[in-house]
Amino acid sequence: MKILIRNLARTTTEAEVRALFEAYGAVQSCTLVMDKKTGDSKGFGFIEMPKPGDAKVAVKNLNGKDVAGNKIRVKKAEPVKDKGNSRDASSGE
């Protein structure tokens, strides 16, 4: 299950985020979104956990948790709409 983490302190590292989630189960991947120009964190990222049950418990327990002075927001990541959606199709011509 892919999880979105928002409102991270810009100083929070991938290792710190991974450690938070590993307390609830295996972590398949951890990615913080970085600013291309500065290389600094944009304050959000994604975690993938292979077991949905572990992921749901992590979301429930970590949402609203204070991490480095910021109350993080954690939820299941929504799938990205594919290019075949109606808005893209109607704006093409």
N, C-alpha and C positions, 0 to 999 in steps of 0.2 A: 504494500500500500504506500502510495506517495503522499507525503505530508508537507504542508506549507508552514513555515515558521516566519512570522513577521514581528516587527518592532524590536529587532535585535540591536544591541549597542554596536556601533561601528567597529569597536575594538574586539568584539567576540570572534573567536576563531572557529574554524571547522572542527578542530579537535575538541573544543569545549562543547560545541553543539552535539557532536557525535557521542561524547561521554554522557550528556544528559539523557539521550535516547537509549543508549546501551544499557542503562539501568532497568529498562523495561523489556529488553530482548535484543535479538540480532539486528544490526544495521547493515543494509546492503550498500547504501551510498549516502554521502552527505555532501551537499554543494551549497556554498554561499554565493550569492550573486554579487559580482564585483563591478565597480565602475571601470569602464574601459580606459578612460583618460587618466584617472588618478590611481587606479589599482586598489582603492579602498572599498570596503564592504558597503553595499547599498542598504544594509540593515534587514535583509530577508534572505531566505534560502529554502532548500528542500532536503528532506530526509526520505529514504526509501527503506521500509522494513518488510521483509518477506512474509511475516506472519500477521495477517490482519488483526487478530486478537491482541497481539502485543502492541500493534500500532494504535489501536483504539484506546487501550489502557494508557499509553504514553500521551496521546492527545488529551485525554480526560485529566491526567495528572499534571501535565506541563502547561496547559493553556492558562494564562494569567499568572504564571510563576515569575518571580522577580529574578532576572539574570543580569548581572553587572549594572544594576540600577534601573533596568527597563523591565516593564511588565510585558512579557512576550505573548504573542497570540499564535496559537497552534490549531490547525484544522486540516482535514483531509483536502488534498490538492484537487481542484476541479480539472477534468481533462480539457486540453486545449481544443478549441473548435477546429475542425479541418477546413481546408480551403474551399470545400464544396458547400459551405453554408450559404444561406439565402442572401445575406448582406453582401458578401463578396460577389456572388453571381449577379446581383442586380446592379452593382456599380461598375461592371466591366465595360459597358459601351456607351 
